[in-house]
Amino acid sequence: MTENQEDALYEFLENNRDPFTLEDVMSFIRLLDFSRNNRLAEEITAFIDSQNIAFRLEPGRWVSRRGCFEPLRFVISPTRPELLNGILIPGHRCVPFANPMLYPQEYRFFYKGNQIPFSSIEGPPEEFYPYYTIFGEEYAPEYVAKDNPNNESAFNSDPYEDPPEVSIQTLDMRNLYRELAFVPGDRFVVRTRDWKEGCFDLERVGRDEWSKVDLYAWQEAAEGGFEGSFKALGPGSRTEEQIAYAYWYGGKRMRDVPAYSLEDFLYEQTDRIETTPYGMETRFWFAGKEIPDKDELEEPNTQSPVEEILSRSGAPVSEYVIQAYVCDALFRRDKDISSLMKRIVPPAVVMAEKDREYLTNFVTELMAEFEPIYSPFKDSSMGPIRQRMAELHTAVIDLAARLHKGDINTSWLPKHTFIILSQIKDHAEGVLDDLNTDTPPEEDELDALDNSLDSMIETYEDIKELIDDALDSFRQNNLSVVKRVKSEGLEWRILQVSLGGTDVWRRLTLPESCRLRELHGIIQILLGWKGEYAYHFALEEQNSPDRGGSGRLELDSILGELDLRGGNSFLYEYGSKWTVKILVLSRHEPEGQPSIRCVAGASAAPPEFIDGPMRFRRYITALERGADAERELALRELGQDFNPETFDLDACNRNLASVLIGEQ
């Protein structure tokens, strides 16, 4: 689709309330854009389904977000601080019933036909972050910053430190709380009056007006909806998308009241859904489970022949990014097409000659089109940022291509390597798209983009350092194996254990003769636990022969004799909240007197009595940026000396040695 056709599609979806067909969309688009496109029907279908911007009813028939969520009802539960201050913070409360193109401060709320006035409140930003975490914990600062220009300037002044105080827009609820005799536990039922404009009607519901049976039925529908969303979409592109599809798969029961508020459900009620790290971001996922890694960069929605060529070659880049590269070449005053091609398609990317020729011709035509209208004066403020962003984008594509075609076992790479690289690439492309304009952004926005770039470069350098370390370890291990390939009795393995839903992992060497009940004790030592809960080992679902059974492994099973059904991992499930993924890596030939040892690891493990990964992450967040009371609670639960970034390898091996020697 052309840019105008894509804009027309979004306009159609924003204004359509009724189920629609492919023919309906095509007719609307052709009214606004007369460009001939023999693939328009195919491209519209691919775009809607790949971008998840409408819900499919059947092949060739959908309903828009507006058609699904207007005029449905949902619940907001004001917090005690909001009641005390006579305010309501919209924040994430209207997800997914609000137009995702609007910011919360753009919503309008009504009671009995009258608009509720706005007010504001000041305080440290960490006091407001909890009202925005459903957008993604990592995006909460961005939403607070975007609330008003003063906040944005305060955040931009130092990208590595939160400002001491910010102001956010709220609803002035003082009169309404008094009129309704509102008390803690009461709720607002909210009806979406106008999805596109972000208009909502409020109605009070007392805390005891709904039966627990009805609320339980809603929770069952909600949990089923989220799990259906995960199975259909995976982690999706953002949390808002996950939630929208959860309400779709949760059916009519989830999209009506009686209901819990979404934040109460996610953070207080359910034990089946939790927030989980996903590269640099977070997603909702099955409680205690890891989001699966990828082994290549995520591909954009491929629409044009150029994009298809790039994706096929392992460099998934959109046409608008190529346009940004052309503008960057003009800014550099470098019109050499071969140099430009090396930046778009770095050396590690292998491209067929005919594809390279097609792409070269396309880039040449773009250069000829852009050069006469390019203005160095207008581009003087955007050019330096675009240049650095394009260099980062090239580096990511090149690194991913080298890893993808290399001989390394991807199990050795840091967790979510390709996911993190994809996220850096996507963020870089978003900035390049923002700079694809004839009108330079305001200075504050340029400062924000520059700070964002600094953060992305730092993240890239961090992940690259971890990748380089992993490559060195892999090569050294393989070299050791090659040197001893003719020796008998290669009976040792390298295992990696990763605690689900956290950044905690350990890598160790142990004999293949180790039994699973012995491995249980070793894992307890690695994580500093005491073995107070029940445990078992199991095949992962995709490796389990019946895919529906438990896949449990016998505790007397020997590591070297495990049949993992074609995989190289299995699970250790401890208590009801903790799941450890065990990757069986390469064989290992120990030197000298062999002993079970931990050879690498990261992050401090949580105490075993903490109520699962989600609660652990909340305590970590409280330590980092919580209020005093939250920080004190976290230290009571985690321990006064707890440092989430600390892992003492020597102490871990001393504990292993003392316990294992004592058992001999």
N, C-alpha and C positions, 0 to 999 in steps of 0.2 A: 504493500500500500504506500501511496505517497503520504507526505506529512499532512496535507489537507484532508486526505481520506481518513487518516487516523484520527485527526481532530473531529471530523464529522461523526465517526463511530462513537467517540466519547460523548459528543453532544447528544447523539441519539440515546445512548444509555442513561445519561443524566436526566433526560426528560420523559423517558418511557416508563409507564407503570404496568403495562399489560404484557403478558407473554408474547414473544415475537419470534418470527422466523428469519431465516437467512435472506429471503426475498425482501422482507420488510427493511432490513438493514441496507441491503444493496440499493433499494429504491431511494432511500433517504440520502445515502452517500452520493449517488449519481445526481441528485438535485443540487448538491453543493460543489461537486467536483466532477467535471466532464472528462477527466483523463481516461483514456482507454487502458484497460488492464484485463487481459484475458484470464488472469489468475485471481481476480478479485474475490470470487466466492471462496476459493480455497484459502486465500490469505486472511479473509475475515474470520473464517472458522478457526484457523490455526491461531490467530491472534487472540480471539475471545477465550479459547480453551487453554492456551498456554499461559496467558496472563491472568487467568482466573478472574475476569472482570464481570462475568455474568454466570448464573447458575444454569446448567444444562438440564432441560426437562426430558429431551429425547434428541436423537440426531437431527441437527438443523433447527432446533427450537430451544429457546432459552427464556429466562426471566432476569431482568436487571436487578442490581442491588436495591434500587429504589422500589421496584415492583415487589421485591421480597419483604423489605423492612418498613415500608410505609403503608398503613398507619399502625404498626404493631406496638406492643407495650413491653416494657422492661422495668427493672427496679434499680433505684439508687438508695443506699442506706447511708445517711449522713453520719459522720464520726462524732465522737464527743468533742474534740477540739472545734469542729465546725459548729456544733450546737452552741458551745460556750461563746464563740466569736460572732454568732449570728450570720454565718456565711455558708455557701456551698461552692466547692471547687469542682467545676465540670470535669477537668482532667480527662481521664480515660473512661469515665463512667458511661459514655454514650456509644462506645464501641460494641457492636458493629452497626448500630442503628443510625449513625451519623455519616454523612458524606466524608470519606477519608481525605478529600482534597481540602477540607476545612480544618483550621486549628481550633482547639477548644474555646479560646477566647472569642471566636466568631459565632458560637452557638447563641441562640436566644431561647429563653424559657418563659412560659406563660402559666398563670394560675387564674382560672375562671375568666379567661380571655384577656387579662391584663399582663403586660410584659413585666417580669421581675427586674428591678433595676440592678445595675452593676455597682460593685464596690471594689476595693482592693485590700490586700493584706501584705505586710512586710515581714521578712524573717530570713534566717539562713536558708539557702536553697535546699539543703538536705531535708528540711522539714516538709518541703513540697514534693520531693521526688516520689514518695509512695503513691501520690495521686496520679502519676503518669506511667507507672511501671508496666501496665498492661500493653502499652505501645512497645515494650522492650526495655528492660532495665537500663541498657546502655544508651537509650534515646531520651530518658527522663531529663537530663540536663539540657538537651536541645529544645525540648518542648518548653521548659521553664525559660530558657534564653529567648525563644521566639515569642514569648508572651507580650513583650513590649520592647521598644528600641533601647531603653536604658539598661534592661537586663542583657540585651545582646552586646552592648558596648562593654558592660562589666565582665561578661564571660570572655569576650575577645581580647581584653586587656592582658589576660594571662591564661593561655590555653591549658596550663598544667595545674592550676589551682582554681577552685570555685571561689566566686566573690563572697565576701563575708555576709552580704545581705542583698536580697532582691525583692521585687514587688510583683505580685501576680494578680490578675483580674479575677474577681469572684462574683457570685450572686449575693446581693444584699437580702438576707432572709430574715432579718430581725422581726419585722412586723408579721411575716408569714408564720414563723415559728411560734410567736405569741398567739396569733389568731387560732392556730391549729392545736395549741397546747402540746407541741411536739416534744417528745421525750426520747432518750436513748432506746433504740430498738424499734422505733417507728420507722416506716419506710415511705418513699415516694414511688408511686407507679407513674411511669413516664410514657407518654404516647408520642410517637414520631408524627408530628403534624406535617412537616415538610422536610423530606430527606435532603433534597438538593440544597436548601438554604440553611439547614441546621436549626429548625424550629421545633420545640418540644412543649407539650402540656404536662403539668404536674398535678397529681392527686394524692392525698395522704391515705396511708393504710396503717392501722395500728399494729403493734407488734404481735398481738394475740389473735388477729382476725383470720389468719390462715392456719389451717391444720398442718401438723407435721407430716401427715400422710400425703397431702397435696405437694408439700415442699420436697418430700422424698421422691415422689413421682417425677417432679421436674429435675431433680438431681440425677436420677437414673437416665432421663432423656438427654441431659447435658453431657454426662460422661460418655454415653453412647455416641453423641454427636461429635465430641472431640476425638474419640477413638476412630470414628468413621472418617473424620477429616484427616487424621494422621495417615491412615491406610490409603486414602485416595490421593493426597497431595504430598505426603512426606512432610518435611519441616516447612515447606512453603517459602515464599520470598520475604515474609514479615509476619509478626504475630497477629496483626489486624486481619490479614488474609486467613490465617488459621481459624480465628474466632468466627469470622463471617461464615466460613464453610462448616464450622461446628454447629452453628445455629441452623444451617441448611440441612445438614445430616441429622440433627437432633429433632427435626420435624416440627409439626405444629405445636406439640406440647412444650418444646423448649422456647418457642417464639411467643409465649403467652404467659400470663400470671395465673395462679400464685407461682412465684419464683424467688430464688435468691438473687441478690445483686451479683453481677459477674465477679467482682473482686472478692466478695464473701465466699462464693463458690470455689474460686481458684485457690484462695489463700487460707481458707478456714475449713471448708466442708469436705472437699474431695480428697481422697487418698489414692486416686487412680491417675490424676493429671498433675504435672508439676512443671515449673520452668527448668530448662536444661541448657547448659552452654552449647552454643552452636558456632564454632569458630570465634570471631570477635563479638558475636551477638548472642542473644538468647532466643529460645523458642519454647513453646509448650510441647510436652511430650509425655509418653507413657511413664508413669512414676517408676523411678529406679532403673530406667533403661537409657542406654546411650543412643543418641542419634547416629545412624550409620555414617561412616566416612565415605567420601567419594575418591575416585582415583584419577580424576581429570577435572579441568575447569568446567563450571556450569556453562551451558550454551544459552545464548539469548534466543528469543523467538526468531527463527530464520525465515525471512520473507523474500529477500531479493537474491538473485544469482550470486552477487558478490559476497553476501553474508553466508550463503551456503558453501561457497568455496573456502572461505576462511574457517568456518566451523569444521569442515571436512579435513582441513589441514591441521587442526588442533590449535587454531588461533581464533576463538569465537569473538569476533569484533563486529559491531554494528556500523552501518554506513555513516551515521552521524559522527562516530568516532573517527572514521577516516577523514571526514570533512575537517574535524578539529586538527588532525595531523597535517592536512594541507595548509590550514591557517597558520599552524606552528612553523611550517617550512617558510611561508611568506614572512612571518615575523623574524625568523632567523636570517632572512635574505639568502636562503639556500634553495634554489629552484631545481637542483639536481634530482631527477626522479629516482635514480638508483639509490641515493642516500635516503630519500623519503621512504622508499620501499623497504629498506633495511630496518627502519624504525617501526613500520607497520607490521612487517613480517620478519622478526629477528632471526638470527642465524640458526637457532635450534629448531625452528619450525620447518618441516619438510613439506614442500608444496610441489605438485606436479607442474611440469613446464608449461603445459597449455593453460593451467589455472593461473600461474604466475603471469603469463602473457596477458590473459584477460584482465587480471587485477591491475597490471601496469597500465594498460590502455585506459581503464576506468579512472585511475589516479591522474593520469596525464590529462584527461578530459576535465576532471575537476579542477586541476591547477589552471588550465586555460580559462575555465569559467570564473574562478575566484580572483585571479590576478588583477583583472581590470577594475574590479570593484573593491579590492582590499585597501583599507586605510591604515597605514602605520600609526598615524596620530590617534585615531579612535582606539586602536589596539594597544596603545602604550601601557595602559594599566592592567589589561588582561593578559597580554602576551607572556610576561615572565611566569605567571602562575600556570598558564596553559603549557608552557614549555616544560616546567618541572613535572607537571602532572602527566604529560605525554611520556616523559622519560621513565617515570614510575610505571606507567601502564606497559611500556615496552619491556621493562625489566621483569614484570610479573609474567607476561606472556612467554618470555624467553625461559625463565626459571621453570614454569609449569611444563613447557615443552621438553626441556632437558630431563625433568623428572619422569615425565610420562613415557619417554622413549628409552630411559635408562634401564639398567639391569637390577636396580635395587628392589628388594622385597618391600612393598609399601608399608608393611607392618612396622618397619623400622623408623618410618617417618614420624614426626610429631603428630599428635592427635589433630584431626581435621585440617591437615596441611592444605589440601586442595580447596576445602571450604573457605579457609582464611584467605588464600590467594584469590579465590573467586570474589570474596567480599571486598578485598582491596581493589580488584579490577572494576567491580561494579561501582564502588564509591568514586573511583577515578573517572569512570565513564560518566557518572552523574555530574561531576564538576565540569568535565569537558563539554557536556551538553549545556550546562548553565552558562558557559562562556561562548557558546555558539550563538552570538547575538551581535547586532550592530550597535546596540546601546550598552555601554559598560555598566555593570552593577554599581550600586552606591559603595562608598568607601568602606562602610561597616561590613557590607556583605563580602567585599573583596578580602577584608581582614579575616572574616570567618572562613572563607575558602582557603586562604593561605595557612591559617592555623590548622584547618582540617587536613591540608596537605602535609604539614609537618608531622601530624599524628600518624597519618597513613605511612609516611616514609619510615618513621620509627618502628611501626608495627612490621613493615616489610623487612627491615633490617634485623629485627628480633627473630622473626620466623626463619629468615635465611640463615642466621647464625645457628639456630637449632637444626635446620636441615643439613647444613654443612657438618655439624657434629655427628648427626645420624649417619651421613654418608661415610664419614671417616670410620665410625664404629663398624658399619656394615662391611666396608672394604677390609679393615683389619681382621675382622672375624672370618670373612671368606678367605683371606690370605692364609690365616692359620689353618683353616680346614683343608685348603688346597695343598699346603705343605705336608699335611699328615694324611692325605687321602688314602694312602695304602696301609695305614696303621689299623690295627684291629681294635674293636671295642670302643667305637665312638659312642659312648653311652651317656653323654651329658648334653643338656639342652639349655638354651637361653629362653626364658619365659618373661613376658611382661604382664603385670597385673595393673589394671586401671579401675579405680573406684567410680562406678557409674554416677553421672550427674555432677562430678567434681573435676578439678584439675589434678587430682592426686594419682600418681602412678609410680610403680617400682619395676625395675628390671633385674632379674637374678639368674644365676646359673645353678643347676641342680641335676642330679643323675636321673636318667630315664627310669630307673628302678624305683623311684619315689612313688609311694601310694597316695591316693587322693586324701585319705585321712591324715597322712603326714603333711601333705601340702596345705591342708586346713591350718595346722599349727604354724607353718611357715608364714602363711598370709597374715595370721593374727600378729605375729612378731613384726612383720613388715609395716603393719598399720598401727601398731601399738595398742592392740585390743587384747581382751582378756578371755574371750571365748565363752561369754555368758549366755549366748543365744543359740538356738538351733541353726543348723546349716545343712546345705546339700550342694552337690555339683550337678550341672545339667548341661545338655547340648543346647546351643542357641536354637531358636525356632527354625531358622532357615536350614540348620544342619540336622535337626531332629527328623528321624526317618518317617514318623507319622504326622509331623507338622502340627498335629493337634494335641499330642500327648505331652507328658511332662518332660520326656527326654532325659530323665534322671540317670546319673551314673553311680555305679556301685562304689562305696568308699574304699573297698579293697582293690579297686582297679589300679593298674600300674600305668604310670604316665606314658611310657614308651609303647604300650599296647592299646592305647585308646583309639577307637575308630570314630573320628570326628566327621565322618560322612562327607569328605571332600573339603572341609574347611580347615582352618588352623587355629580355631578358638573355641572355648567353652566358658561356662559361667560358674561362679561361686556365689550362691545366694545365702546371705547371712541375716538371721532375724527376718522381720517382715519388711524392712526398709532399705537394706543395702544389697547391691548387686555388683560384683567384681567381674570384669571381663578378663579372661586369661588368654593371651596370645602365645601360641607355641611358635617360637621363632626358630632360628637355624640351630644346627648341631654345634656343639662346642667341645673343643679339646683342651681341658685344663692343663696348666703347666705345674710341675712340681707336685706337692701333696694336694689333691683336689679337696675342696670344701664348698659347701653351699654358701654362696655369697650374693649380696645385693651389689650390683655394679653401677646402677644409676637410679635416679628418681627425682621427683619434684613435688613440692607442696606438703604441708603438714596435714596428716590425716585427722578427721574429726573424731571426737570421743564416740565410742560405739553406741552409747545410749541416746545420742542426738537423734531426733525423730526424722531421719532421712536426709537426702541431699538438699531438698528445698529449704528445710529449716536450717541446715548448715550454711547454705548460701545467704540466707537472711541474716544470720549472725555475722558472717563475714562482712556483709554490706553495712551492718550496724557498727562494726569495728572501724570501717573505713570512713563512713560519713553519717552515722546515726546520731541522734540526740543523746544527751548524757545518760538518760534512763535506759535507752536501748543498748548503749555501749556497755553499761554496767551489767545488764542482763546477759549480754553475749559473753562477757568475761566470766560471769558466774558459771555459765554452761560449758564454755570451752576451756576455761582455766585462765588464771590471771596472767600467765606468761605465754599464752598462745599467740603464735605468729603464723598466719596462714601461708606465708611464703617460705618458711623454714623447713628444710629436710636435712637431717644430719646423717650422712652416709656412714661415717665411722661408727657412730653410736648404734645405728641399725645393725651393722655387722657384729659389733660387740654383743648385742642382745641375741643375735642369731647364734653366735659361737657359744655363749654361755648356756643357752637353753638346749641347743642340739648336743653339745658335749655332755651336759647333765643327763640327757636321755640315753646316751650310749652305755 
